[in-house]
Amino acid sequence: MKTCLRLLLVITGASILTSCGQQGGTGSGQDTTALPEITPDADTAGLKLPAGFGAIKVADSIGKARHLVVTSEGDIYVKLASVKDGKGIIRLHDADGDGRAEEQSGFGDYGGTGIALKNGYLYASSNTDVYRYKLNEHNQVAASAQPEKIVTGLIDRNQHESKSIVLDNDGNIYVNIGAFSNACQQQDRTAGSPGMQPCPVLDSAGGIWQFKADQQDQTYGNGVRYATGLRNVVGLDWNQQTNALYVMQHGRDQLHDMFPKKFTQEQSINLPAECLYRIDKGADAGWPYIYYDGGQQKKILAPEYGGDGKKTGGENAIDPLVAFPAHMAPNGLLFYTGDMFPEKYKNGAFIAFHGSWNRAPEKQEGYYVAFVPFKDGKPSGNWEVFADGFAGTDNIVSPGDAKHRPCGLAQGPDGSLYVSDDARGTIYRIVYKK
């Protein structure tokens, strides 16, 4: 929820300066007096939601919609994983105020995942670079706008290649650089292959890098490895209460496939946990040397480094704040700062789970948006499923069985929650009716 400044004109003609947060939308302090009331779809857009909530489909079939942001005027910018009709960023505009986007345009000839709004700029990432576009007086990216290349030359080896981004309040941008490996084996994803010691992947990937938000053509040499030991982070957000970075890590795969004598198939299905971490500068989450076992609630030494499912390790690695079930692929994280939802949701964390692929022969899990209540920057209760039904079925054998897969999260200026789907390109908007 990144802060921005917006000049509001009041009836008297005087001007006042207010703040609004944007992790894909505005947060607390937003002016909602002129915003139209949205009538949810009769079927809540096919979603299962808590009592009092409704949903509409803002747009459909726009492309492989990854992360998204919403401006203070309600325009939606969506980053596509791959270009569609030559466009990698889609702008959606609701012309008549009914909550649905009648107008669609686009720009940016590159695919990717990351997108963010901050201080009059739209930031977006490919799998190797980060760009920014100056917003005009209408808080939009002009059709003729040319981007500045902020960061370039990030590693992409076709595994965990997406570059998610978030900005702090001090002029810095944070970029996930996922590990191009499952567990840093000498031969990746090969049964019995030992881990490399030390893991050379961590020199250029497997962590979060910090760059300046306003300097062009930065490379690794200009950046700071802010945190390490993170196999892959797609969902991340800046928490305004604690002024700190929080991330969701994708846990490793294939414990049984790689070490069948040490792990049963059931253990491989249920390990390791997908973890929510608070990330301070210099943090090490322990990948590839350890993983987190949610059942034992311990950091366990990875089998590639001599572990057997019981030996602990990673004494200097940080502990997770929340451990979720395995292999659910958390792709979106958003701390809610709006005023529309009931008080229990204030400052809590929403997580979009993209859904698993490697729980066979059991059915796949995830494909929903979860919620974790927070107080003073720490979880204050158990996590729960908030929005379900995206997949359209409860019996998912493979990801292709799911009609929709949640990916990105954004907060609108009225406090509504937006969810992107990168399977069929649907954009959902969830509202609360008091």
C-alpha positions, 0 to 999 in steps of 0.5 A: 500500500504505497503512499501517494499524494492527491490534490482534492478541490473542495466546494469552497475552492480551497485545496487540501492535500491528503494521502492515499495508499496504493498497492494496486489501489488507494488505502486509508484516507481515501475520499469516497463521497463521489464514488458510485455504489456498485451492485454485485452480480447476483451470483457474486461472480461465481465466488464464495464469500463471507456474509455481506460481501459481493463481487462483480466481474470487471473484465474478462478475457483480457490476457494472462493477468498477473499483478494489477493496480488501481488509481485514485480515479478507479482506472485499473492497470494490469500486467500481462504475463505475455503480450496480447495484441502487442500489449503487455500492460492493459488499462481498464476504464469504467465509463458509466460507473457500474463497476465494469470496464467498458473501455480497454487500451494497452501499451508496453511490448513486454510480458511480465508480472510486477506493477506498482503505483507511487508518487506520480509514476506507474512501475512495471516489470518484465522478466529482466527489467523494470520500467516506469511511466510518468502519469499525466494530469489525469493520473493516467499513462498517456498513449504516447508515453515512453518509459524510463528503464530503471533496472536492467539485466536481471537474470532469467533462466526460465524458472521462477523468472517473474520479477515482482516489485514493491516500493517503500516510502524512502525512494526504493524499489524492491525486486524479487529475483527467484532462484532458477532451481528447485533446491540448488542441486548439482543437477537440478531436479535429479533424484539423489543429486546433492546440493551445491555448497555454498549455493552459487545461485544466491549470488544473483537470485533466490532473494530480494534486491533493492534499487533506487526508484528514480535512477535509470539503467541500474544493474546488479552492481547498483543494487543491494541484495536486501534479503537472501534464502528465498526460493521464489517470491511472487506476492509481496507488499510494503506494510505501512504500519510497520514500514517494512517488507513482507513476502510470501515464499513458494516452497520447494518441490519433490521431496519424495521424487528426489529422495524416495528413501527419506520421504514418503509420497504423503510427506512430499504432498504436505511439505514444506509450508508456504510461508509468510515472512517479514523481511528486514535488511540482511534477512536470510530465510534459509533456502536451499539449506532448510525448509519449514515443516508446518507440522513440526513447526521447525526449520528442517535441514534439506535432504540435499544437505544431509537432512532426513526430515527430522534434523533441524537446521538454519539456526540463523534463518528467520522464522515465518509469521504464518505457515500455510499448507504446501504447494499452493503457490502464493502469488499475491499479498496485500495489506488492507488499509481501506474502510469499506470492509468490516473492522476485522480486516483492517491492516490484515493480509490478503493472500492470493493462492494460485493453486498447486500442481504437485499434490498427485495422487491427491487433488490439487489445493489452493485456487482461493484468496485467504485472509490473516488478521493482523495487529501491530504488524503481527498475525493476531488470529488464524488464517481463513479462506476469504474468497473461494470458487475461482476454480469452478470445481472442488476436484482439481486433478491438474491446474488445467482443471481450474477455470480461474486462478487467482494471481494479483491483488489490489485495493480500490479507492473505495476500499474494494478488493480487486483480484486478477486471474491469469488463466482466463484473464478475468478481473474480479472486484469484491465489495462489502454491503453494510 
